[in-house]
Amino acid sequence: MNNLIWAIILSVLPISELRGGIPLAIGLGYKPLLVFLTCTIANSLIVFPFFFFLDYLNNYFMRFTRYRNFFNKYLEKKRGGLEKYIGKKGEFIALMIFVGIPLPGTGAYTGTLLAWFFKMKRIYSYIAIIAGVIIAGILITLASIGIFTFFL
């Protein structure tokens, strides 16, 4: 069971997330369904404290004039420009797909950061990110057990 702990740790680290945890555990001989459930749940749970961390960190840094000026002028301007380009209605699906694509830089951490940055409603953010994590978990699990080799 100690090796499964390493897979869980990899699943919650921002550098590896599911792309590290699932293949490791399957490679060590654990059953794919157990690995999928364990790693996906672990990766999903980081969303809640990461939102809290972003809120706390932002509130803390808002005390500093330079940060507040940068945030209010530059980041708010960028947020508004991107929202006009993407639109508010497509944010949920876009976030879910973004998190669900198992590529470097597209996971629960980045999805949470984007949802926080675009001020998405938290409940929709949680659902979109967790749905994306599930999609990524399925894809990585299938790739790790060799399902996609049938298509090559």
C-alpha positions as CSV (number, residue, x, y, z in Angstrom):
1,M,0.0,0.0,0.0
2,N,3.0,2.4,0.4
3,N,3.5,2.6,-3.3
4,L,-0.1,3.7,-3.7
5,I,0.6,6.6,-1.3
6,W,3.4,7.7,-3.8
7,A,0.8,7.7,-6.6
8,I,-1.6,9.8,-4.5
9,I,1.2,12.3,-3.7
10,L,2.0,12.6,-7.4
11,S,-1.6,13.1,-8.1
12,V,-1.8,16.1,-5.8
13,L,1.5,17.7,-6.9
14,P,1.0,20.6,-9.4
15,I,3.8,19.4,-11.6
16,S,2.5,15.9,-12.2
17,E,-1.1,15.5,-11.1
18,L,-2.9,12.5,-12.6
19,R,-0.3,12.3,-15.5
20,G,2.2,11.1,-12.8
21,G,0.1,9.2,-10.3
22,I,-2.1,7.0,-12.5
23,P,0.7,5.5,-14.7
24,L,2.9,5.0,-11.6
25,A,0.3,3.0,-9.7
26,I,-0.8,1.0,-12.8
27,G,2.8,0.3,-13.6
28,L,3.3,-1.0,-10.0
29,G,0.5,-3.5,-10.6
30,Y,-2.5,-1.9,-8.8
31,K,-6.0,-2.5,-10.3
32,P,-6.9,0.3,-12.8
33,L,-10.3,1.0,-11.2
34,L,-8.7,1.4,-7.7
35,V,-6.0,3.6,-9.2
36,F,-8.5,5.8,-11.2
37,L,-10.8,6.3,-8.1
38,T,-7.9,7.0,-5.7
39,C,-5.9,9.3,-7.8
40,T,-8.9,11.2,-9.2
41,I,-10.4,11.8,-5.8
42,A,-7.1,13.0,-4.5
43,N,-6.6,15.3,-7.4
44,S,-10.1,16.7,-7.1
45,L,-9.7,17.5,-3.4
46,I,-6.9,20.0,-4.0
47,V,-9.3,22.3,-5.7
48,F,-10.9,23.5,-2.4
49,P,-7.7,24.4,-0.5
50,F,-6.2,25.9,-3.7
51,F,-9.2,28.3,-4.1
52,F,-8.8,29.2,-0.4
53,F,-5.1,29.8,-0.9
54,L,-5.7,32.1,-3.9
55,D,-8.3,34.1,-2.1
56,Y,-6.1,34.5,1.0
57,L,-3.0,35.3,-1.0
58,N,-4.8,37.8,-3.1
59,N,-6.3,39.5,0.0
60,Y,-2.9,39.6,1.7
61,F,-1.1,41.1,-1.3
62,M,-3.9,43.7,-1.9
63,R,-2.4,45.5,1.1
64,F,0.6,46.4,-1.0
65,T,0.1,49.4,-3.4
66,R,2.2,48.0,-6.3
67,Y,0.4,44.7,-6.3
68,R,-3.0,46.3,-6.0
69,N,-2.3,48.8,-8.8
70,F,-1.0,45.9,-11.0
71,F,-3.9,43.7,-10.2
72,N,-6.5,46.4,-10.7
73,K,-5.2,47.9,-13.8
74,Y,-3.4,45.1,-15.8
75,L,-5.1,41.9,-14.7
76,E,-8.6,43.3,-14.5
77,K,-8.1,44.7,-18.0
78,K,-6.9,41.4,-19.3
79,R,-9.8,39.6,-17.6
80,G,-12.3,41.8,-19.3
81,G,-10.7,41.4,-22.7
82,L,-10.7,37.6,-22.4
83,E,-14.2,37.5,-21.2
84,K,-15.4,39.5,-24.2
85,Y,-13.5,37.0,-26.4
86,I,-14.7,33.8,-24.7
87,G,-18.0,35.0,-23.3
88,K,-19.4,34.1,-19.9
89,K,-21.7,31.3,-21.2
90,G,-18.9,29.2,-22.6
91,E,-16.7,29.4,-19.5
92,F,-18.0,26.2,-17.9
93,I,-17.5,24.0,-20.9
94,A,-14.2,25.6,-21.8
95,L,-12.9,25.1,-18.2
96,M,-14.0,21.5,-18.2
97,I,-12.4,20.7,-21.5
98,F,-9.2,22.5,-20.6
99,V,-8.8,20.5,-17.3
100,G,-9.9,17.3,-19.1
101,I,-7.1,17.4,-21.7
102,P,-4.2,15.5,-20.0
103,L,-1.4,17.7,-21.3
104,P,1.3,19.5,-19.2
105,G,-0.2,22.7,-17.7
106,T,-3.8,21.6,-18.0
107,G,-4.9,20.2,-14.7
108,A,-6.8,21.0,-11.6
109,Y,-4.3,23.6,-10.4
110,T,-4.4,25.6,-13.6
111,G,-8.1,25.2,-13.9
112,T,-8.6,26.5,-10.4
113,L,-6.3,29.5,-11.1
114,L,-8.3,30.3,-14.3
115,A,-11.6,30.0,-12.6
116,W,-10.4,32.2,-9.8
117,F,-8.9,34.7,-12.2
118,F,-12.2,34.9,-14.3
119,K,-14.3,35.1,-11.1
120,M,-16.4,32.2,-12.1
121,K,-19.1,31.2,-9.6
122,R,-17.5,28.7,-7.2
123,I,-20.1,26.0,-7.6
124,Y,-19.8,26.0,-11.4
125,S,-16.0,26.1,-11.0
126,Y,-15.9,23.1,-8.7
127,I,-18.2,21.1,-11.0
128,A,-16.3,22.0,-14.2
129,I,-12.9,21.3,-12.7
130,I,-13.9,18.0,-11.1
131,A,-15.6,16.9,-14.3
132,G,-12.4,17.8,-16.2
133,V,-10.3,15.8,-13.6
134,I,-12.6,12.8,-14.1
135,I,-12.3,13.1,-17.9
136,A,-8.5,13.4,-17.6
137,G,-8.4,10.4,-15.2
138,I,-10.3,8.2,-17.6
139,L,-8.1,9.2,-20.5
140,I,-4.9,8.6,-18.6
141,T,-6.1,5.3,-17.1
142,L,-7.1,4.1,-20.6
143,A,-3.7,5.1,-22.0
144,S,-1.9,3.5,-19.1
145,I,-3.6,0.1,-19.6
146,G,-2.9,0.3,-23.3
147,I,-6.4,0.8,-24.7
148,F,-5.3,3.5,-27.1
149,T,-2.8,1.1,-28.7
150,F,-5.7,-0.5,-30.6
151,F,-6.0,2.8,-32.5
152,L,-2.4,3.0,-33.6
